[in-house]
């Protein structure tokens, strides 16, 4: 075999091997592999509350790796057309507030869709999300200012509620002078009230004439300055949901000091 | 083995060793790293690793080794050097296909859209790409291999002394008989030593004065003294210098003696 022949035959063999390798690489070297979802930051819901102020969703960015800061975003409530920008309330926490719609109190879950923007290692990132979360209806009723003079009890109820609440009555209302360990008055039995609290954040005043209460024992008709008093106000309320009414007992109380 | 081929082999060895220990090419961003190792792409995304075997890279690596080994095992013809260059060209083409593969299947534009548990994430982080030492060594290897192929591995001008030069140099430190014996040995010419004289057929090479009784069989002789040499062809005497005497002795020896094997010329 001459050197030229050996050269040509070897070249051909090497070329064929190279071609087979290139073909095989494209045919069989798969670059598709499972995504590593656990290491990528994602958005999760921390809570959805229906309150008198509206629908408040709280979102948290779950981040197991990397150097992430959250700068904002928006979220949309599916099926209502409501969309709102998200406020950054913590390092990785965001909050969105939506105007109260009647259907929120009757929904058990809502769908939230949106985008959170932030920076990842100093460069922009966007996290898209679609979440389904249960709704919690949050109702707050409390006693605000209390005054008592001439046997007349004036109290302010502050409340925040997404649904109308009917106060049916109070039972066993008691005002105690904690400083002297004695009753100012106490009442046994029910006192019909019929006060309607409308959805939203508001306050309402209730006036009770202690002397006119049924089954009442009045010991004092005014309060002493500097003494601390406790008012117990167990009430019966009816939550008026769009589909059903729920009646429940609610015990309100307030500790207050006159003057000083 | 020629020095030029040894240089080619050493550069190939350096290329192979550096590629074993460092990537040929890297793409680096804060969250995503691609490295071209000799077995394929090593990919790191947000701390999780994946290795993609790419046969082209391994084939390029093996072809580079084969290219350097060919001139070692096949030395008789210049086609060995041509084949070496051709094989290295195939290695270069295989490396090019690796980068075509990268841009086709592993393209990274500085952003990632990744599915998450609740949606997707879009991250845009700039990246840098750079070549490492193996590429530069490969370029040097290619240049040396091409030079070897075009010059038949004869581009280093420093060469070893020829036989005649070696013999003439040796005369300066030793006697002419030793120099001629060395040259005859290298040429593979049979000779006999009688009383310190060299006898090749009917030629005698002697040191000092001619003693007739010692050279009964010799028809011709060359006699060396400290300053010159004398050639006697049977009838007349010619006076020569020592160097001329050595040249004459060697040329006569080539005719009268039987030269052994002919020295092989590499990459003829």
Interface residues (C-beta under 8 A of the other chain):
Chain A: X3 X4 X6 X7 X10 X11 X14 X15 X17 X18 X21 X22 X24 X25 X26 X29 X31 X33 X35 X36 X37 X38 X39 X40 X41 X42 X43 X44 X62 X65 X66 X120 X121 X122 X123 X124 X125 X126 X127 X128 X129 X130 X131
Chain B: X30 X31 X40 X45 X46 X47 X48 X50 X52 X53 X54 X55 X56 X59 X63 X66 X74 X76 X77 X78 X79 X80 X82 X83 X86 X87 X90 X93 X94 X97 X101 X105 X106 X114 X115 X116 X117 X118 X119 X120 X121 X122 X123 X124 X125 X126
